[in-house]
Amino acid sequence: MGRVPEGIRRTVGKDAMQEPFKGILLSRDADKKQSVSVADLTLDDLMDGDTVVEIEATTVNYKDGLAITGKSPVVRRWPMVPGIDCAGTVVSCEGGAFRPGDKVVLNGFGVGETHTGAYAAYARLNADWLIPLPEGISEHDAMAVGTAGYTAMLSVMALERHAITPDRGPVVVTGANGGVGTVAIAILSKLGYHVVASTGRPEEADFLKGLGASEIIHRDELSGPGKPLAKERWAGGIDAVGSHTLANVLSMTSYGGAVAACGLAQGMDLPASVAPFILRGVSLLGIDSVMAPRSLRLEAWDRIRDDLDLEKLRTLSTTIGFDGIVDAARDIVEGKVRGRIVVDMKA
Ligand code: NDP
């Protein structure tokens, strides 16, 4: 794995350099069988990068769950420290883009997939992947947002670019109790949209209404094979589910509407017809958070600061310590997690 550059050796505190620190390590044996362990790491175990960050908080996203359980091939370099998101303090930055002590947030860029990631006391990253933590947002809040919440904001921004404003009609959010869904509901409702929340957990209706959902529908209404065109029910949608659900959301979108597709909780397939596109002028907007350009990230984080009620955000997040990461990863792929998980690395 990566060698520690001289610049980093000089600037990172001597003690921090020499003391091993805890991290989660995913390994594969000769038969490609995956295992997960807690290991004592040093910076030598981390891959190259120009910036060392001491991690204050991280989170467990659906993708982290897939990586740790091995359910999908998220990890593409072995061994790997997983964890796709972190917020923390810059310890050293070779190029000078950040100063020691600066607070930063990282989402994606292959961290935790192809580059050693967030589930360790330190991460070595590249400065151009890092966003300055917006004023007024703590590391804990930033991880309550995480990739899921930042993707929700990218999805809202995509709908806005397509002129899906609150006066156009309702917006449906699928996977409502998940990370993307809960944050999307909170943002959309603060912006004045009438939000229809689609969930397989109707017992969480009060929670979803508390976040700002105006209507709750059961996900069974959307999850089976549907018609090419169905009754128009909403002007737009944010879909974290894919498969038949996305096909039905499209077939129920009103004339000129748009759907932001960001997830695949039901499946990666899209058993749809072109009817909504060619007969109703509906648009399908693709959302990728991992390689989204820096300008979009900066805009999304500014919008998160302005358009997400941080008090609401705190009600939809659960805090765990480093030792809870692996169990949380298993729970999220089994659909047992509601809202967002924050990992307090100092707990
Ligand atoms: P979560 O696991 O937190 O939420 C997913 C939600 O989807 C669940 O809470 C559940 O909501 C619903 N769901 C689960 N299984 C099914 C199923 N079989 N059929 C229908 N609905 C189901 O994940 P996240 O919110 O973090 O992520 C959601 C999706 O978005 C994932 O597929 C993830 O990979 C993707 N994603 C994509 C990103 C991108 O850059 N495009 C970035 C971040 C995430 P309920 O119980 O309310 O029905």
Boltz pocket constraint, residues with backbone or C-beta under 6 A from the ligand:
constraints:
  - pocket:
      binder: B
      contacts: [[A, 61], [A, 62], [A, 63], [A, 147], [A, 148], [A, 151], [A, 174], [A, 175], [A, 176], [A, 177], [A, 178], [A, 179], [A, 180], [A, 181], [A, 198], [A, 199], [A, 200], [A, 201], [A, 219], [A, 223], [A, 240], [A, 241], [A, 245], [A, 261], [A, 262], [A, 263], [A, 264], [A, 265], [A, 266], [A, 287], [A, 288], [A, 289], [A, 290], [A, 332], [A, 333], [A, 335], [A, 337], [A, 339]]
      max_distance: 6.0
